[in-house]
């Protein structure tokens, strides 16, 4: 597809990189020639210098003949104007980045009138991701599928886990419940495991289970499910504000440490039930003084990756049960993973995943377009949700008789609201919601893509 991206900042560049990797025809517009030069040197894309909200620049980029325009600048108003103009020129679809929380609800109401196909709020998406991790702190990552009925969670196997030395095909017998291990990270290797695979200490496993069984799964795995009643947030960002709202509604005590006095006053006015501390959240003495040792979870949300990492490392050192670290550079994720420090979120990657899901769903597919897309295990594995349609191949054929492509696993099937953790005798039928797990480089956009038709 032909895609125009306006705004070449961190979010725009990450979107450009992801979409270019999927072989789309990308044009990037920005008013900063330096960042355009860097993008042009590193990626196989076309760049245009100028104001993306002007008619002349959009015409130069041939926006009217494009399939999608993504406005990803740091200005909500500019993004909305870019999308309105693109729609008038004939662009089929437009996506606007939204920053201001006051605009979010209004844009949902006015999407059709403004010609918006989709809006993405990086801060809101990130806050919801963190909130999901707070609810089940034992998991490193948690994603939902099938309208929330199916959960895909990541868990690191400790040395005392009874999973160590267990074969996957003995897992159901050992746990006395149906789950499916759909991916394993062992060192720098990603494995889509088969029945003979044996778990080892330090493996990070991605597990599919019905949402109703999550609490049971935690118990069966002997995971210490320490309920989070108090949270310390370092950095009073927009993500922190969204997250605080959700936490307070769930009766979780919130303490925010923020260095900027003006922002502290804003947060104090917004959240009368939260405790706002004005100070340097990277100061160990301040963290100790504010009771970090007695806190159930520490969430690092400053704008500097290194600060967030240091705070999380210190929190882990003093025994905080759960740490969540915001990073903007995904290369740090491996370092934190090796240190065994809690969960990580990368907001720009979360936004990219939202847009990728939409882009793949736009494509003209036969076997069912992508409904949901999540990346896990350090963004090396994709979990995709499809609807089985009339044109889907091999309906009614037992899974044991299907030939799937290498490193592809059907992790769950939802049929009439019932969750099926698939075994060899199960099959796909029209109307099913099917979750497929594969390595990230496969880039499936169609359910029929998973079948190996060469045999």
VOPAGU-2260 file (C-alpha; in pm, 1 decimal, decimal comma):
REM VOPAGU-2260
SITE   aa  ch    i         X         Y         Z
SITE  UNK   A    0       0,0       0,0       0,0
SITE  UNK   A    1      98,4     363,2     -42,2
SITE  UNK   A    2     126,4     532,1     298,6
SITE  UNK   A    3     211,4     895,7     380,1
SITE  UNK   A    4     343,7     972,8     730,7
SITE  UNK   A    5     352,5    1333,2     852,4
SITE  UNK   A    6     592,8    1385,0    1141,5
SITE  UNK   A    7     934,4    1221,9    1168,0
SITE  UNK   A    8     985,1    1232,8    1544,6
SITE  UNK   A    9    1028,0     922,1    1763,3
SITE  UNK   A   10     674,3     797,5    1703,2
SITE  UNK   A   11     674,5     880,7    1332,0
SITE  UNK   A   12    1015,6     722,6    1273,3
SITE  UNK   A   13     917,3     401,8    1451,9
SITE  UNK   A   14     598,1     378,2    1244,6
SITE  UNK   A   15     797,2     443,1     927,2
SITE  UNK   A   16    1049,9     172,6    1014,0
SITE  UNK   A   17     782,7     -88,4    1093,8
SITE  UNK   A   18     573,5     -17,9     784,8
SITE  UNK   A   19     876,9      -0,2     553,5
SITE  UNK   A   20     981,4    -342,5     685,1
SITE  UNK   A   21     643,2    -473,2     567,8
SITE  UNK   A   22     721,9    -357,1     212,0
SITE  UNK   A   23     475,3     -69,8     193,9
SITE  UNK   A   24     546,8     233,2     -27,4
SITE  UNK   A   25     624,2     502,6     232,7
SITE  UNK   A   26     645,4     881,9     195,0
SITE  UNK   A   27     751,9    1086,3     499,8
SITE  UNK   A   28     682,6    1459,5     537,5
SITE  UNK   A   29     854,8    1677,8     798,5
SITE  UNK   A   30     970,4    2037,1     834,8
SITE  UNK   A   31    1308,5    1932,6     978,7
SITE  UNK   A   32    1557,7    1848,8     700,4
SITE  UNK   A   33    1801,7    1683,7     941,8
SITE  UNK   A   34    1562,1    1412,1    1063,7
SITE  UNK   A   35    1443,1    1354,3     707,4
SITE  UNK   A   36    1801,3    1302,3     596,6
SITE  UNK   A   37    1856,9    1043,4     871,7
SITE  UNK   A   38    1537,9     856,6     777,6
SITE  UNK   A   39    1625,2     862,9     409,0
SITE  UNK   A   40    1974,8     728,8     479,4
SITE  UNK   A   41    1851,9     445,7     704,6
SITE  UNK   A   42    1526,7     339,3     538,2
SITE  UNK   A   43    1404,1     267,8     185,3
SITE  UNK   A   44    1152,5     553,3     173,9
SITE  UNK   A   45    1078,1     882,8      -3,4
SITE  UNK   A   46    1098,7    1206,0     200,2
SITE  UNK   A   47     948,5    1551,4     141,5
SITE  UNK   A   48    1054,8    1862,7     329,5
SITE  UNK   A   49     769,8    2095,7     423,7
SITE  UNK   A   50     455,9    2159,1     625,7
SITE  UNK   A   51     231,8    1852,8     596,0
SITE  UNK   A   52     -79,2    2056,1     671,0
SITE  UNK   A   53     -49,7    2257,9     348,5
SITE  UNK   A   54    -223,3    2174,8      23,0
SITE  UNK   A   55      92,9    2217,3    -186,0
SITE  UNK   A   56     298,4    1970,6      21,8
SITE  UNK   A   57      22,0    1709,1      37,8
SITE  UNK   A   58     -24,8    1734,6    -339,0
SITE  UNK   A   59     351,0    1697,5    -386,2
SITE  UNK   A   60     331,2    1378,2    -176,5
SITE  UNK   A   61      37,5    1259,4    -390,5
SITE  UNK   A   62    -174,8    1215,8     -77,4
SITE  UNK   A   63    -497,0    1201,4    -279,4
SITE  UNK   A   64    -385,7     876,2    -445,3
SITE  UNK   A   65    -256,5     720,4    -122,8
SITE  UNK   A   66    -421,6     440,8      74,3
SITE  UNK   A   67    -342,6     586,9     416,0
SITE  UNK   A   68    -217,0     906,3     576,9
SITE  UNK   A   69     -80,9     895,9     933,5
SITE  UNK   A   70     -43,7    1231,0    1110,2
SITE  UNK   A   71     206,7    1174,6    1393,3
SITE  UNK   A   72     336,7    1522,8    1481,6
SITE  UNK   A   73     345,6    1651,0    1841,0
SITE  UNK   A   74      50,2    1885,2    1774,2
SITE  UNK   A   75    -304,7    1747,4    1793,6
SITE  UNK   A   76    -446,9    2039,5    1599,7
SITE  UNK   A   77    -192,4    2000,0    1320,3
SITE  UNK   A   78    -258,9    1625,7    1302,9
SITE  UNK   A   79    -635,2    1678,1    1273,5
SITE  UNK   A   80    -588,1    1944,2    1004,0
SITE  UNK   A   81    -357,8    1711,6     807,2
SITE  UNK   A   82    -620,0    1435,5     816,1
SITE  UNK   A   83    -908,4    1662,9     713,4
SITE  UNK   A   84    -709,0    1795,4     417,4
SITE  UNK   A   85    -597,5    1443,4     315,5
SITE  UNK   A   86    -956,0    1319,2     318,1
SITE  UNK   A   87   -1065,0    1612,1     101,1
SITE  UNK   A   88    -790,6    1527,7    -147,4
SITE  UNK   A   89    -920,0    1171,6    -174,7
SITE  UNK   A   90    -697,4     971,4      61,5
SITE  UNK   A   91    -884,7     651,8     153,3
SITE  UNK   A   92    -793,8     634,4     523,9
SITE  UNK   A   93    -643,6     867,7     783,3
SITE  UNK   A   94    -500,7     809,9    1131,4
SITE  UNK   A   95    -433,8    1092,7    1376,3
SITE  UNK   A   96    -207,7    1082,6    1678,3
SITE  UNK   A   97    -376,0    1242,4    1982,0
SITE  UNK   A   98    -189,1    1377,2    2285,6
SITE  UNK   A   99    -433,6    1602,5    2473,2
SITE  UNK   A  100    -660,4    1389,2    2694,3
SITE  UNK   A  101    -937,4    1650,0    2658,0
SITE  UNK   A  102    -948,4    1586,5    2282,9
SITE  UNK   A  103    -968,4    1208,8    2305,1
SITE  UNK   A  104   -1342,5    1178,1    2378,6
SITE  UNK   A  105   -1435,4    1459,0    2138,3
SITE  UNK   A  106   -1245,9    1298,6    1850,8
SITE  UNK   A  107   -1418,8     965,9    1908,3
SITE  UNK   A  108   -1749,4    1149,0    1873,3
SITE  UNK   A  109   -1641,2    1347,5    1566,7
SITE  UNK   A  110   -1439,6    1083,0    1380,3
SITE  UNK   A  111   -1679,9    1055,5    1087,1
SITE  UNK   A  112   -1729,1    1431,7    1054,3
SITE  UNK   A  113   -1352,6    1490,1    1056,5
SITE  UNK   A  114   -1283,2    1205,0     816,1
SITE  UNK   A  115   -1071,7    1015,0    1069,4
SITE  UNK   A  116   -1044,1     638,9    1029,5
SITE  UNK   A  117    -864,8     596,3    1361,7
SITE  UNK   A  118    -706,3     793,7    1645,6
SITE  UNK   A  119    -412,9     673,9    1855,5
SITE  UNK   A  120    -328,4     816,8    2197,0
SITE  UNK   A  121      19,1     697,2    2293,7
SITE  UNK   A  122     -22,8     790,9    2658,7
SITE  UNK   A  123    -363,1     625,9    2701,3
SITE  UNK   A  124    -248,2     305,7    2527,4
SITE  UNK   A  125      59,9     292,9    2751,9
SITE  UNK   A  126    -139,0     354,3    3070,8
SITE  UNK   A  127    -380,3      72,9    2987,0
SITE  UNK   A  128     -88,5    -161,5    2920,9
SITE  UNK   A  129      62,2     -79,3    3261,0
SITE  UNK   A  130    -272,8    -111,4    3440,6
SITE  UNK   A  131    -316,2    -461,8    3299,9
SITE  UNK   A  132      24,2    -558,0    3441,1
SITE  UNK   A  133     -62,3    -414,6    3782,6
SITE  UNK   A  134    -371,2    -635,1    3801,8
SITE  UNK   A  135    -159,0    -951,6    3759,2
SITE  UNK   A  136     187,7    -845,2    3878,8
SITE  UNK   A  137     340,3   -1193,0    3845,5
SITE  UNK   A  138     336,3   -1165,4    3466,0
SITE  UNK   A  139     594,5    -974,0    3264,4
SITE  UNK   A  140     342,2    -889,4    2991,3
SITE  UNK   A  141     -27,9    -937,1    2937,9
SITE  UNK   A  142    -241,7    -901,8    2623,0
SITE  UNK   A  143    -610,0    -967,0    2557,1
SITE  UNK   A  144    -785,0   -1122,0    2255,5
SITE  UNK   A  145   -1135,9   -1231,5    2155,3
SITE  UNK   A  146   -1300,3    -929,5    2319,5
SITE  UNK   A  147   -1114,4    -993,7    2643,7
SITE  UNK   A  148   -1203,3   -1363,0    2671,4
SITE  UNK   A  149    -850,9   -1490,1    2595,5
SITE  UNK   A  150    -531,4   -1377,7    2767,3
SITE  UNK   A  151    -175,6   -1417,1    2647,7
SITE  UNK   A  152      74,4   -1368,7    2929,6
SITE  UNK   A  153     451,8   -1384,9    2970,8
SITE  UNK   A  154     613,9   -1549,7    3271,3
SITE  UNK   A  155     979,2   -1616,0    3358,4
SITE  UNK   A  156    1051,7   -1961,6    3500,8
SITE  UNK   A  157    1240,8   -1941,5    3831,1
SITE  UNK   A  158    1488,5   -2196,9    3962,2
SITE  UNK   A  159    1236,0   -2338,0    4212,0
SITE  UNK   A  160     949,6   -2371,2    3960,6
SITE  UNK   A  161     809,2   -2721,6    3914,5
SITE  UNK   A  162     810,3   -2649,9    3539,2
SITE  UNK   A  163    1189,0   -2693,4    3526,3
SITE  UNK   A  164    1263,5   -3020,8    3348,5
SITE  UNK   A  165     899,1   -3075,4    3245,2
SITE  UNK   A  166     808,2   -3163,7    2885,3
SITE  UNK   A  167     536,2   -2950,9    2724,9
SITE  UNK   A  168     326,5   -3255,5    2638,5
SITE  UNK   A  169     307,7   -3332,3    3013,8
SITE  UNK   A  170     197,9   -2980,2    3106,3
SITE  UNK   A  171    -179,1   -3037,9    3104,6
SITE  UNK   A  172    -139,5   -3344,7    3326,2
SITE  UNK   A  173      89,3   -3156,9    3568,8
SITE  UNK   A  174    -130,5   -2847,9    3600,1
SITE  UNK   A  175    -466,0   -3023,7    3556,2
SITE  UNK   A  176    -586,4   -2743,1    3332,4
SITE  UNK   A  177    -567,8   -2657,3    2962,6
SITE  UNK   A  178    -314,9   -2393,4    2865,0
SITE  UNK   A  179     -92,8   -2359,5    2560,2
SITE  UNK   A  180     269,4   -2245,6    2567,4
SITE  UNK   A  181     300,8   -2071,1    2234,5
SITE  UNK   A  182     650,6   -1918,6    2251,3
SITE  UNK   A  183     966,6   -1949,6    2458,0
SITE  UNK   A  184    1259,6   -1709,6    2484,7
SITE  UNK   A  185    1578,9   -1888,3    2589,2
SITE  UNK   A  186    1879,8   -1658,2    2586,8
SITE  UNK   A  187    1876,5   -1488,2    2246,2
SITE  UNK   A  188    1669,7   -1765,7    2084,6
SITE  UNK   A  189    1295,7   -1760,3    2014,2
SITE  UNK   A  190    1131,8   -2103,6    2002,9
SITE  UNK   A  191     780,3   -2194,8    1889,5
SITE  UNK   A  192     780,8   -2514,8    2096,4
SITE  UNK   A  193     662,6   -2865,8    2012,2
SITE  UNK   A  194     544,6   -3134,9    2253,1
SITE  UNK   A  195     895,5   -3266,4    2321,6
SITE  UNK   A  196    1027,1   -2928,6    2437,3
SITE  UNK   A  197    1162,3   -2930,1    2796,3
SITE  UNK   A  198    1138,7   -2620,5    3017,7
SITE  UNK   A  199    1448,1   -2482,7    3188,5
SITE  UNK   A  200    1525,2   -2222,9    3453,6
SITE  UNK   A  201    1529,9   -1870,6    3307,7
SITE  UNK   A  202    1299,9   -1947,2    3013,1
SITE  UNK   A  203    1049,0   -1672,8    2941,5
SITE  UNK   A  204     728,8   -1841,7    2826,5
SITE  UNK   A  205     423,6   -1694,3    2654,4
SITE  UNK   A  206     107,4   -1876,6    2762,0
SITE  UNK   A  207    -248,1   -1865,4    2623,4
SITE  UNK   A  208    -538,3   -1928,1    2860,5
SITE  UNK   A  209    -903,1   -1822,5    2902,3
SITE  UNK   A  210    -929,9   -1502,2    3105,1
SITE  UNK   A  211   -1148,2   -1681,3    3359,8
SITE  UNK   A  212    -857,2   -1918,0    3430,9
SITE  UNK   A  213    -586,7   -1655,9    3495,4
SITE  UNK   A  214    -616,7   -1667,3    3873,7
SITE  UNK   A  215    -618,6   -2047,1    3858,9
SITE  UNK   A  216    -309,7   -2042,9    3636,5
SITE  UNK   A  217    -122,9   -1824,6    3885,2
SITE  UNK   A  218    -205,6   -2071,3    4162,2
SITE  UNK   A  219    -112,8   -2379,5    3956,6
SITE  UNK   A  220     223,7   -2231,7    3861,0
SITE  UNK   A  221     292,0   -2157,6    4229,7
SITE  UNK   A  222     345,3   -1792,7    4142,8
SITE  UNK   A  223     344,5   -1556,0    4437,9
SITE  UNK   A  224      54,2   -1333,6    4332,4
SITE  UNK   A  225     127,0   -1035,2    4553,2
SITE  UNK   A  226    -180,8    -811,9    4531,4
SITE  UNK   A  227     -83,2    -454,1    4458,4
SITE  UNK   A  228    -238,9    -209,2    4703,3
SITE  UNK   A  229      12,2      76,3    4676,0
SITE  UNK   A  230     202,8     215,5    4377,4
SITE  UNK   A  231     486,5     465,4    4354,9
SITE  UNK   A  232     509,9     642,6    4018,0
SITE  UNK   A  233     831,8     825,5    3935,4
SITE  UNK   A  234     761,9    1095,0    3677,9
SITE  UNK   A  235     436,2    1287,4    3652,5
SITE  UNK   A  236     388,1    1244,9    3277,4
SITE  UNK   A  237      63,0    1223,7    3082,9
SITE  UNK   A  238      91,4     845,6    3107,8
SITE  UNK   A  239     111,1     883,4    3485,8
SITE  UNK   A  240    -209,0    1089,7    3485,6
SITE  UNK   A  241    -408,0     833,1    3285,9
SITE  UNK   A  242    -268,7     550,9    3499,7
SITE  UNK   A  243    -339,2     728,0    3829,2
SITE  UNK   A  244    -701,7     773,0    3727,8
SITE  UNK   A  245    -738,7     396,6    3668,7
SITE  UNK   A  246    -548,2     299,2    3984,3
SITE  UNK   A  247    -749,2     525,1    4214,8
SITE  UNK   A  248   -1074,5     387,9    4071,7
SITE  UNK   A  249    -944,3      41,1    4166,6
SITE  UNK   A  250    -873,3     154,1    4525,2
SITE  UNK   A  251    -495,3     141,3    4482,2
SITE  UNK   A  252    -298,4     400,4    4680,4
SITE  UNK   A  253     -88,1     618,9    4450,4
SITE  UNK   A  254     219,8     828,6    4524,6
SITE  UNK   A  255     370,0    1033,7    4238,5
SITE  UNK   A  256     720,4    1181,1    4257,4
SITE  UNK   A  257     770,5    1464,8    4009,3
SITE  UNK   A  258    1052,6    1720,1    3986,6
SITE  UNK   A  259     862,7    2006,8    3820,4
SITE  UNK   A  260     671,0    2216,3    4080,6
SITE  UNK   A  261     416,2    2342,4    3825,4
SITE  UNK   A  262     336,7    1987,5    3712,7
SITE  UNK   A  263     305,4    1881,0    4078,1
SITE  UNK   A  264      39,0    2148,3    4129,7
SITE  UNK   A  265    -147,0    2029,8    3818,8
SITE  UNK   A  266    -142,2    1669,5    3939,4
SITE  UNK   A  267    -252,4    1771,0    4290,2
SITE  UNK   A  268    -552,6    1951,9    4141,0
SITE  UNK   A  269    -638,7    1654,5    3920,6
SITE  UNK   A  270    -606,3    1387,5    4190,5
SITE  UNK   A  271    -701,4    1486,1    4543,0
SITE  UNK   A  272    -673,3    1122,5    4658,5
SITE  UNK   A  273    -313,9    1077,4    4536,1
SITE  UNK   A  274      -4,0    1190,3    4723,6
SITE  UNK   A  275     213,3    1418,0    4507,6
SITE  UNK   A  276     578,8    1459,0    4608,9
SITE  UNK   A  277     790,0    1734,8    4452,0
SITE  UNK   A  278    1143,2    1605,4    4424,0
SITE  UNK   A  279    1401,8    1408,1    4229,4
SITE  UNK   A  280    1265,1    1056,1    4185,0
SITE  UNK   A  281    1610,9     921,8    4099,7
SITE  UNK   A  282    1743,1    1015,9    4446,0
SITE  UNK   A  283    1782,7     699,1    4651,6
SITE  UNK   A  284    1752,9     891,8    4977,9
SITE  UNK   A  285    1420,8    1045,1    4866,4
SITE  UNK   A  286    1288,6     709,0    4749,1
SITE  UNK   A  287    1378,2     552,1    5084,5
SITE  UNK   A  288    1229,7     844,8    5272,7
SITE  UNK   A  289     904,2     807,2    5079,1
SITE  UNK   A  290     879,1     438,6    5166,8
SITE  UNK   A  291     990,2     258,4    4852,7
SITE  UNK   A  292    1063,4     -55,7    5058,3
SITE  UNK   A  293     699,9     -75,7    5169,1
SITE  UNK   A  294     557,6     -11,0    4820,9
SITE  UNK   A  295     398,1    -295,5    4624,1
SITE  UNK   A  296     498,1    -160,5    4280,5
SITE  UNK   A  297     728,0     106,5    4139,0
SITE  UNK   A  298     654,6     243,3    3791,9
SITE  UNK   A  299     923,3     455,9    3626,2
SITE  UNK   A  300     776,6     704,7    3377,9
SITE  UNK   A  301    1029,1     985,7    3335,9
SITE  UNK   A  302    1130,7    1100,4    2987,8
SITE  UNK   A  303    1483,9     961,1    3025,8
SITE  UNK   A  304    1538,2     587,2    2973,7
SITE  UNK   A  305    1850,4     574,4    3187,0
SITE  UNK   A  306    1670,5     734,0    3483,2
SITE  UNK   A  307    1384,3     487,8    3453,6
SITE  UNK   A  308    1625,0     194,9    3443,9
SITE  UNK   A  309    1817,1     314,3    3751,5
SITE  UNK   A  310    1495,8     365,7    3950,7
SITE  UNK   A  311    1371,7      16,7    3860,8
SITE  UNK   A  312    1707,1    -141,3    3942,7
SITE  UNK   A  313    1709,4      27,2    4282,9
SITE  UNK   A  314    1347,9     -73,6    4348,3
SITE  UNK   A  315    1435,2    -433,4    4263,7
SITE  UNK   A  316    1744,2    -413,5    4487,1
SITE  UNK   A  317    1543,4    -303,7    4793,6
SITE  UNK   A  318    1286,4    -577,3    4736,2
SITE  UNK   A  319     990,1    -409,9    4565,4
SITE  UNK   A  320     770,5    -698,3    4436,5
SITE  UNK   A  321     684,3    -539,4    4099,5
SITE  UNK   A  322     867,1    -290,3    3878,0
SITE  UNK   A  323     750,6    -150,9    3543,8
SITE  UNK   A  324     993,1      51,6    3333,6
SITE  UNK   A  325     910,0     283,2    3043,3
SITE  UNK   A  326    1172,2     283,8    2770,1
SITE  UNK   A  327    1180,7     466,3    2439,3
SITE  UNK   A  328    1475,9     274,9    2296,7
SITE  UNK   A  329    1388,5     -90,0    2256,3
SITE  UNK   A  330    1756,7    -194,7    2254,6
SITE  UNK   A  331    1751,8    -148,0    2633,2
SITE  UNK   A  332    1489,1    -420,6    2673,4
SITE  UNK   A  333    1748,1    -699,4    2644,5
SITE  UNK   A  334    1963,7    -539,5    2914,7
SITE  UNK   A  335    1672,7    -512,5    3157,0
SITE  UNK   A  336    1558,5    -863,7    3074,2
SITE  UNK   A  337    1902,4   -1003,6    3154,2
SITE  UNK   A  338    1898,9    -818,5    3486,9
SITE  UNK   A  339    1563,5    -983,6    3563,8
SITE  UNK   A  340    1395,7    -653,0    3634,0
SITE  UNK   A  341    1018,3    -672,4    3601,0
SITE  UNK   A  342     817,0    -552,1    3305,3
SITE  UNK   A  343     898,7    -300,6    3034,1
SITE  UNK   A  344     677,5     -91,0    2809,8
SITE  UNK   A  345     781,9      95,4    2496,7
SITE  UNK   A  346     503,8     347,3    2412,6
SITE  UNK   A  347     611,7     410,3    2053,9
SITE  UNK   A  348     612,9      34,6    1989,9
SITE  UNK   A  349     263,5       0,2    2138,6
SITE  UNK   A  350     140,3     270,6    1899,0
SITE  UNK   A  351     317,8     104,1    1606,8
SITE  UNK   A  352     142,2    -223,0    1690,3
SITE  UNK   A  353    -196,4     -46,9    1691,7
SITE  UNK   A  354    -129,3     104,8    1349,7
SITE  UNK   A  355      12,9    -220,7    1209,2
SITE  UNK   A  356    -303,7    -402,0    1311,2
SITE  UNK   A  357    -512,4    -142,4    1129,1
SITE  UNK   A  358    -291,0    -149,2     818,3
SITE  UNK   A  359    -306,6    -526,7     790,3
SITE  UNK   A  360    -683,7    -519,4     838,8
SITE  UNK   A  361    -705,3    -269,3     549,0
SITE  UNK   A  362    -546,4    -509,2     306,0
SITE  UNK   A  363    -771,6    -697,9      66,8
SITE  UNK   A  364    -775,7   -1040,6     230,5
SITE  UNK   A  365    -965,0   -1362,4     166,5
SITE  UNK   A  366    -912,8   -1575,1     474,8
SITE  UNK   A  367    -993,0   -1315,9     740,6
SITE  UNK   A  368    -811,3    -989,0     808,4
SITE  UNK   A  369    -626,2    -911,9    1130,4
SITE  UNK   A  370    -856,9    -808,6    1416,4
SITE  UNK   A  371    -590,9    -774,3    1684,6
SITE  UNK   A  372    -213,0    -774,4    1678,2
SITE  UNK   A  373      17,8    -791,6    1977,5
SITE  UNK   A  374     393,0    -834,7    1992,3
SITE  UNK   A  375     556,9   -1012,4    2281,8
SITE  UNK   A  376     883,4   -1168,7    2400,8
SITE  UNK   A  377    1080,1    -853,4    2327,5
SITE  UNK   A  378     874,1    -784,1    2012,4
SITE  UNK   A  379    1021,5   -1095,9    1851,0
SITE  UNK   A  380     692,3   -1285,8    1839,3
SITE  UNK   A  381     353,9   -1180,9    1698,7
SITE  UNK   A  382      13,4   -1296,9    1814,5
SITE  UNK   A  383    -257,3   -1222,3    1557,7
SITE  UNK   A  384    -632,8   -1260,7    1584,5
SITE  UNK   A  385    -832,2   -1355,3    1271,2
SITE  UNK   A  386   -1194,1   -1432,9    1188,2
SITE  UNK   A  387   -1240,1   -1752,6     986,5
SITE  UNK   A  388   -1452,7   -1664,6     683,6
SITE  UNK   A  389   -1614,9   -1850,5     394,2
SITE  UNK   A  390   -1291,5   -1837,1     192,2
SITE  UNK   A  391   -1075,1   -1971,4     475,4
SITE  UNK   A  392    -902,2   -2292,0     370,1
SITE  UNK   A  393    -918,1   -2630,8     547,1
SITE  UNK   A  394   -1227,4   -2562,9     757,9
SITE  UNK   A  395   -1341,7   -2873,4     942,7
SITE  UNK   A  396   -1004,2   -3046,4     905,1
SITE  UNK   A  397    -852,0   -3169,0    1237,1
SITE  UNK   A  398    -551,6   -2956,6    1331,3
SITE  UNK   A  399    -337,5   -3270,2    1354,4
SITE  UNK   A  400    -382,4   -3315,7     978,6
SITE  UNK   A  401    -304,5   -2956,0     880,2
SITE  UNK   A  402      35,2   -2860,2     742,9
SITE  UNK   A  403     127,0   -2522,2     890,2
SITE  UNK   A  404     426,4   -2312,5     793,3
SITE  UNK   A  405     737,6   -2334,7    1007,6
SITE  UNK   A  406     720,1   -2155,2    1344,4
SITE  UNK   A  407     341,9   -2112,6    1334,1
SITE  UNK   A  408     109,2   -2216,4    1616,0
SITE  UNK   A  409    -269,4   -2190,8    1654,0
SITE  UNK   A  410    -293,0   -2092,0    2019,4
SITE  UNK   A  411    -670,4   -2063,9    2068,8
SITE  UNK   A  412   -1006,8   -2080,3    1891,8
SITE  UNK   A  413   -1314,6   -1895,3    2012,7
SITE  UNK   A  414   -1647,3   -2038,7    1895,2
SITE  UNK   A  415   -1981,6   -1886,6    2000,9
SITE  UNK   A  416   -1816,2   -1736,2    2308,6
SITE  UNK   A  417   -1651,1   -2063,8    2411,6
SITE  UNK   A  418   -1271,4   -2073,5    2440,5
SITE  UNK   A  419   -1097,7   -2376,2    2288,0
SITE  UNK   A  420    -732,6   -2438,7    2378,1
SITE  UNK   A  421    -669,4   -2648,1    2066,9
SITE  UNK   A  422    -557,7   -3008,0    2047,6
SITE  UNK   A  423    -505,1   -3229,2    1744,3
SITE  UNK   A  424    -870,3   -3328,1    1710,4
SITE  UNK   A  425    -998,0   -2967,3    1712,3
SITE  UNK   A  426   -1068,9   -2779,5    1387,8
SITE  UNK   A  427   -1153,4   -2436,2    1246,3
SITE  UNK   A  428   -1499,2   -2348,8    1121,6
SITE  UNK   A  429   -1650,8   -2035,2     970,1
SITE  UNK   A  430   -1709,5   -1759,5    1224,7
SITE  UNK   A  431   -1437,9   -1878,8    1463,9
SITE  UNK   A  432   -1195,2   -1629,8    1612,7
SITE  UNK   A  433    -849,6   -1782,4    1567,7
SITE  UNK   A  434    -534,4   -1664,7    1744,2
SITE  UNK   A  435    -210,7   -1743,8    1561,9
SITE  UNK   A  436     138,6   -1706,7    1708,6
SITE  UNK   A  437     447,6   -1678,6    1490,1
SITE  UNK   A  438     783,2   -1504,2    1472,3
SITE  UNK   A  439     755,7   -1129,6    1408,9
SITE  UNK   A  440     925,2   -1131,1    1068,0
SITE  UNK   A  441     648,9   -1347,3     912,6
SITE  UNK   A  442     404,8   -1052,5     880,7
SITE  UNK   A  443      84,3   -1246,9     812,8
SITE  UNK   A  444    -219,9   -1040,7     711,3
SITE  UNK   A  445    -449,6   -1329,0     621,1
SITE  UNK   A  446    -550,0   -1649,7     799,7
SITE  UNK   A  447    -477,2   -1850,3     484,8
SITE  UNK   A  448    -114,8   -1731,3     505,2
SITE  UNK   A  449     -45,7   -1977,8     788,2
SITE  UNK   A  450    -101,7   -2289,1     577,9
SITE  UNK   A  451     185,1   -2456,4     393,5
SITE  UNK   A  452      39,0   -2523,5      49,0
SITE  UNK   A  453     365,1   -2651,5     -98,3
SITE  UNK   A  454     293,0   -3009,8      11,1
